[in-house]
Amino acid sequence: MKPEEGAELKEKYEDYAYVLDFLPYGHADDKRPIHKREPLAQVVGEKYFTLLEVSIKKGESPLVGDKLYIGKGERDVVFKIKRKLRYDELTPSAKAELPYVLEQIVKNQEKRFVDFFNKAESITTKMHQLELLPKIGKRTMWTIIEERKKKPFESFQDVTNRVRGVQPEKVIVSRIIFELQNPDTKYKLFTL
């Protein structure tokens, strides 16, 4: 596919990521002697929720939930980005921490996700973006649409107060995890 004249195809990179698991001696199945292994971390990107494995600079010991700079240029904790991960390649600890770390990211970006509730639109004549969120069916979708017509939502608490039974942070986190577990899903709301 050719980009339109003057348009650029841009790769979408993460600038920051949150630690899901720190492996001070690398993977347990690494056959090299311990002193030759490099410290690794499994992280989730802040913007596109990309799962990555990064090598950590010697002497650094990031904790689960720590925010690390992984963008271009000089990095303070991360030595290099090793590879992109699939959900099933995460360690059991990383999988266990993922919902909590995602909730932290979502809460830190409350405006971005409240805007989603205010601006979500139809995908097809029979499906709306809001319906892709877990536990949101047609009735709840219409309640959200009617409420945002009256006045845009201002916060997660505002959504919770005006739409009975909806916990915005929880449904967003559940959808992100679904998209990470099912990378070939037809409709993606929050991941690449």
Phi, psi and omega in degrees: 000129181271135175289152177298156181303131179086345180272149179246144171272119182249134173284140181261111181252155175271143173261328181228150178216158180248139182288129174259325179203139177248127181245091187299335179243026180072199181285144181298330181274005176291123186278351181289155175300150184306320183291347179259355180277155178253147176291136182235160171221144171259130188228162174237132181293151184282328188262312184250001179060035177289133177269127184225155170246129183235150173268144185255141179297145179304139179089351179262143178221078181293149179261157176303132180093349178294141177268125182241143174280126180234009183287189180288153179094194184293129177246145183274323184247320183276129176280305177203160175274120183280308184192162173276143182247153167267159180306317184289353176268354177292149175291160176305322179295317180297319178297320181293324182279338186309310181301322182289319179291319177298320179298321177298314180297314181298317179295323179292338181244041185308315182302316180304316185276331172294321176301326177300315179297327180281333188243354181305144184225179180291143175265314177224181179294339182247358183224140180242149179306322181300328181290345177283345177283137180303142176069014176245108178260192183301313184298313180293321178303313181294325176297315179299315182297316180295318180295319181287338174292321180296314182193131179302148177292144183252339183199171175300319180298323178297317178298312181300318181292325187264341180235103185301132174086359181257123173251096190306315182299317183294316182290326178292313179300317179299320179292319179299314179298318177302314181294325178290323179285336184233071186297343180264010180301145186295319184245122177245129180262323191233344182247170178268000000 
